[in-house]
Amino acid sequence: MARQARVKSATGVHHVMLKGLDGRNIFLDDADRSIFMEKLNKTREIGGFELYAYCLMANHTFTAIP
């Protein structure tokens, strides 16, 4: 059964979360975090969105974007 579509945010801010499969780590070291941040910043530039906040943890990451 498909999940229901997300409701559009009234504020325009979206909370995006990425998690490792089965709780596995997605960042093994600082180099992994640097690569992720480079890709996130390039995507932000191309997409023209603001990045309000981010938090990188070993097995997941959170970002807040409008």
C-alpha positions in Angstrom: 0.0 0.0 0.0 1.4 3.4 -1.0 1.8 6.1 1.6 -0.2 9.3 1.5 1.4 12.4 -0.1 3.0 14.8 2.4 1.1 17.9 3.3 2.8 21.1 2.0 4.4 23.1 4.8 2.5 26.3 5.7 5.8 28.0 6.5 7.6 26.7 3.5 10.3 25.1 5.7 10.9 21.4 5.2 12.7 19.0 7.6 14.7 16.5 5.5 16.1 13.4 7.1 18.4 10.7 5.7 19.0 7.5 7.6 21.4 4.6 7.1 19.8 1.3 6.2 19.2 -0.9 9.2 20.7 1.8 11.4 24.1 1.4 9.7 26.5 4.4 9.6 26.4 6.6 6.6 29.4 8.7 7.7 32.5 6.7 8.6 34.9 9.6 9.0 35.3 13.3 8.5 36.1 12.8 4.8 32.6 11.3 4.3 31.1 14.3 6.1 33.1 16.7 3.9 31.9 15.0 0.7 28.3 15.2 1.9 28.6 18.9 2.7 30.2 19.6 -0.7 27.3 17.8 -2.4 24.7 19.5 -0.2 26.2 23.0 -0.9 26.3 22.3 -4.7 22.7 21.2 -4.6 21.7 24.3 -2.6 23.4 26.5 -5.2 21.8 24.8 -8.2 18.4 24.5 -6.5 18.5 28.1 -5.2 17.2 27.2 -1.7 18.4 28.4 1.7 19.8 25.9 4.2 18.6 27.0 7.7 20.3 24.2 9.7 21.9 20.8 9.5 23.1 18.1 11.8 25.3 15.2 10.7 25.4 12.2 12.9 27.0 8.8 12.3 23.9 7.0 11.0 21.6 9.9 10.0 21.4 13.6 9.1 18.8 16.3 9.4 18.4 19.4 7.4 15.9 22.3 7.5 15.2 24.0 4.2 12.5 26.4 3.0 
